[in-house]
Structures are given as structure tokens and as C-alpha cells.
Amino acid sequence: LALPAKMAAEGIDELFEVKTAFHIGNYQKCIKEAQALSASRADLAVEKDVYMYRAYLAQKKYGVILDEVSANSPSELQAIRILADYLQNRAKREKIIGDMEKKLNSGIDANNSTFLLMAATVYYREENFESALRCLHQSDSLECAALAVQVYLQISRLDLAKKEIKRMQEMDEDATLTQLALAWTNLANGGDKLQDAFYIFQELSDKNVPTVVLLNGQASCYIQQGKYDDAEGVLQEALDKDSSNPEALINMAVVAQHVGKGPEVIQRYLSQLKDAHHGHKFVAQLTEKERDLERIATQFSASASD
């Protein structure tokens, strides 16, 4: 038997390496594994391509997807193209969302969990959390459940996130995605659960490789525990792997403040963040606060000179 057929016969998930690499943020390995794998069935070949193109999305290589995925491609891949188009073309977003909603309302992709996941991701980025959850609840996939956990944490519904975690554990307790979702929930829970979250990130790093996603997770645990020196070391490792990673830069700015670094050091991280990620939510909020401060300072100086 060829290797994929042998794996299928033995009940082994032949996409395990592809999925794991994607979920822990090792996107280049995910792409490499997907390109090297000859899937044993047509549906697995499509699923393999779904992870590969999602890895390109995560690397912000939207052009690859827009060039390679066409109207003749499987519907799952066309769903990824919608998200790539949304992320690439800010000016077209209203139309893209309108077209996506027509597809949602028509029900033609009701059984396409990739389409529901991509649509929910668009809504999540738009902060339309109610619509995101409406999409996610139509699917029984582990991926949709994991995004639902993130939505619940975003809207401070830790109770509902925990319920979703239980559902994920019933589906596949050992899955990397279930472990990660549990770690995110433990992080949000805080207190004694921070150490549990840290161990999950550490174990996934030991089993695989310490990616920026996992290192940021560990750093978040350290920050909440007040272990800023430890956090700084982990974040430096993350920035050595990806010098413009937004979460690592934000966390590093927070840590720099707590360990007493000068304002110029903090500003350096924030400047890097603005340069590389001007569309990031944190940057938008920071810019708004800076404008508010400038306006208040102008008003104060005007009233002081009267």
C-alpha cells in the first residue's frame, strides 16, 4: 500500500501534520507538507488545499489565492478566495460582504463548513459577532467551534466559551485545536488557570516547534502573572522569528513599560507596529487616543494663553 492509502486503512489522519502545522502557526511547514502530500481521497485533497490556502492567507499572500482559485475551483476554496478578496481590497469590502450575504441567505453553501468559517471570520473582523456566531452554529466542525470560542472571549462571555470547549472536547479532546482553545480560555480566566494555559503552549512547543503563536501565548501568561522579565525573553524569541509580528510588538511595548524601559524604546515598538500593520485594530485605537490627546493639549494651551 502507498503511504496515504496505508494511513487511511489504519484510521490515521493523513492530514495530521498539515493541520497541526497550521494551527500552531507554522504556516510555511503547513504549505510544504500540503504540497508534498498525495491525499488518498478527493475530499481529503480538497481539505489539504483548504489548509494550504489558509496558510497563505495567514502569511498575507492574498495574491496567491486570488490568482490560483477560480470559479472552477471547489466551493471550499472559493470560500477562502472571498476572505482573501476581503483582506486585500479594503475599498471593495462592502460589496464583498453583500455578495457573501446573498450566498449565505440562498442556503446553497449551508453544508460547506469552510464557507461558514470564512463568512464568520469576515464578520469577526467587522466586529459583527452576532452574525459570526449565527454562521458558526450552523456547523459541527471543530474549526467553527474554535472560532466560536474566540468570539465568546471577545465579547467577555467566558461561560459560553467554556461550554463550547466542552463540546470540542467531546468531538476530539486531543486535537491541537481543542488544546489551543482551552489555553485561550484559561488565559481569559486568569488566576490558577494561567499556569494550565502556559503548560499547553509549552507542551505544543515541545512536541512541535516554538512558533510565534505559541510564544505569544506563553508571553501572555507571563504578563498576566507579572513575570515581565520572562515575558521579555519569550517575546524576543518570537520577534527573532518574525520581527513585525503585531501581537509580539504589542506585548513587547507592554513589557517594556513594566520593566522600566525608556519611552523611546516603547515608541520604537509602536512605530514598527504602525509601519507594518496600519490597519490593525490596536493601531486604530492607539491613533484615535493620540488624536484625542493632541486635541486636549491644543485646547489646554489655548485656554492657558487666554
N, C-alpha and C positions, 0 to 999 in steps of 0.2 A: 504493500500500500504506500502511496505517496504520503508525505508528512501531513498535509491538511486533511486528507481522507482518513488517515490513521487517527488523527486527533479527534475528528468528528465521530468516528466509530467508537472511540473510548470515552466520549462525552466530555472532552476537554474543549474549553472555549478557545478556538484558534485565533480570536481577535484579542485575547487577554493582554498581550504585550502592547498592542496598538492602543487599546482603551486605557490601560494603566499609564502609559507614557502621556497620553492626552490629559488625563485627569490630574496628574501631579504637575502638569505644566512643562513637561519635557517635549515641547512641540516638534523639535527637529527630529527627535528619535521616533515620534509618532509617525511623521511623514515618511521617514526612512523605512520603518517596519511595514507600513501600509504599502509602499511601493514595491517592497521585496516579497510580499505575501501573495501567493496564489490561493484564493479562497476556494473551498470545496463546493460551495453552492452559490447560486446567483444572488440570493438575498444577502448572504454574507459579504459578497463582493461589493454590493451597494453600501452596506453598513461600514465596511472598511473605508470606502471612499468618503462617506459622511464624516468619519473621524479625521481623515486626511485633510479634507477641505476646511473642517472646523479648526484644525491646527493652523492652516494658512490664515484663517480669519484671526486667530489669536495672535499671529505674528504681524497682523495688519497688512498682509499681502492680498488685498482685496482684488487687485487686478488679475491675479492668477485665476480666481474663481469666476470673475466676470468674463474672462477670455475663454475659459475651458468649459464652463457649464452653459448649455444651450437649451432651447425649447425641446430638443430631442432627448435630453438627459433624463434620468429617473426623477420622479417628483420629489424625492427626498433631497436630491442635490439642487433642484430648482429652489427648494425652500431655503437652502444655505445661500443661494445667489441673492434672494430677497434681502437677507440680513447684510450681505456684502455690499449690495447696492445702497442700502440704508446708511451703512457706516461710511461708505466712500463719498456719497453725494448729499451733503447737508442741505443743499438748496432744493433737492427733489423729495425730501423726506415726507412732506405732507401727502404728495401724490402716491409715494411708495406705500405709506400706511393705508391710504384709501383703497388702493388696489388689493392690498393684503386683506383688508377687512371684507371686501367683496368675496374673496376666496373663502374666508372664514364663514361668512354668512351663507354661502352656497352649500356648504357642508361636503364639498367634493373631497376635501382632504381630512375629513373627521377621523379617519383611521391612520393617518400619517403622523406619527408621534414626532418626527423630525420637524414637520411643518408647524405643529403646535408649539414645539420647543423654540423654534426660531421666531415665531409670532410673539410668544411670551417674552422672549429676550428683547425684541423691539419695544414692547410695552414697558418692560422693566426699565429700559434705558430712558423711556419717555416719562418714567415715574407714574405710569398708569397701572398701579399694582392690582387693582380690581380686575381689569381686563386680562392682565398677565395670569392671574390665578384662574380666571374663567377658562383660559386655554389649557393650562396645566392640569386642571381637574378632569379634563376630557381624556386624559391618557393614564395608563397604568405603568408607564415606563419609569425606570429608576432615575433616568436623566431629568424627566419632568418633575419628579418628586424632589430631587436635589435642588432644582431651581425654585420650587415652591418653598423649601426651607429658607433659601436666601431672601425670598420676598417677605416671608413672615418675620425674619430677623430685621429686615429693612424697616418694617412698619411696627417694630417693637412688640410682636406677638410671639414671645418665647414659648408660651403654652402651646400654640398651634404648630410651631416649629418642632417641638418635642413629639407631638402626635404624628407629624409627618416622618420624623426619624424612626418611630416605632414601625410605621408602615414600611419604610425602606428596609429595616432590619428583618421584617417578616419576608420581604421579597428576596433579599440577599445580604445577610449580616456581614459577610466577609468581603464584600465588594469594596474596592478602593473608594468609590464614590460615596458609599454609605459611611465609611470611616471618616472621610473628609467632612461630610455633612454633620456628623456627630462632633467633630472637632470644632467646626464653626459655631455650633450650638453651645458647646461647652465654653467657648471663648465669650459668647454673648452672655452666658450665665454668670461667668466670673467666679470669684471665691475659690473654693476647693476644686472646682471643675477646670480651672486654668491648667493645673498640673496634668489632668487627664488629657486635655487638648494638646499640651506640649508633647506628651508621650506618643500620641497618634502621629503628629508631624514628624517626630524623631524616628519612630518605627518605620514610617513610609520612606523616610530619607535613607535609613539603614538598609532597607530591603531593595531600594531602587537607586536613587541618586538625589543629593540635596538640591532640589530645584529652587528657583526664585519664589515660586508659590509656597513651597514648604518652609523655606527660610523666613519669608514674611509672616507665615503663621506662627512660627516659633518666636519671632521678634515681638509679635502682638501679645503673646503670652508673657514674655519677659517685661514688656512695657506695663501691662496691667498689674504685674507683680512688683513693680517698682525696681526691677533689676535692669537699670538703664545701661550699665557697662556691658552686661551680657548681650543685651539687645543690639548695642552698637557693633559688637563683633560679628553677630549673625547678619546684620544688615550690610556690613562692609563686604561680607562674603557674597551676599545677594547682588550688590552693586558691581562686584568684580565680574559676576556672570552676565549682568545686564545693567549697564551704567545709567540707563534712562528709565528703568522700571518705576512707574509712578507711585505704587504703594511703598516701595523701598525708600524712595526720595521723601515721601510724606512722613513715613515713620522715622527716617533719619533726622528730619527737621525737628520732630517732636523730641527725639532722644537728645539731640544737640542742645536744645533748650534746657532739658532736665539735668544734663551733666555740666552745664555752665559754660558751654562754648560761646564765643563772641557772636554778636548779631550778624556780623559779616559771613560767618560760617552757615548760619541758619538761612540767610538770604541767598547764599550760593546754591543750596539745595532747592530752594523755592524758585530761583531763576532757571535752574536746569529743568524743573518741572514745567514751568510756563513755556519754555522754549520747545520742549519735546511733546507736551500734551496740553496745548492751549484750549482744547475742547473738553478737558477733564472737569468733572463736577466740582472737585475741590478747588481747581484753579478759578472756575467761575465764581464760586463763593468767596474765595480769597480776594479776587479782583473787585468784587462788589463791596467787601469790607474796606478795602483800601480806598475806594472812591468815597465811601461814607466818611472815613477818617479825614480825607482831604477836604471834603465839604465842610465838616465840623471845624477843622483847623482854619479854613478860609473865613468861616463865619465868626470864629473866635477872634482872629486877628483883625477883622473888620470892626467888630464891636469894641475891641481893646483900643483901636486907634480913634474911635469916636470921642 
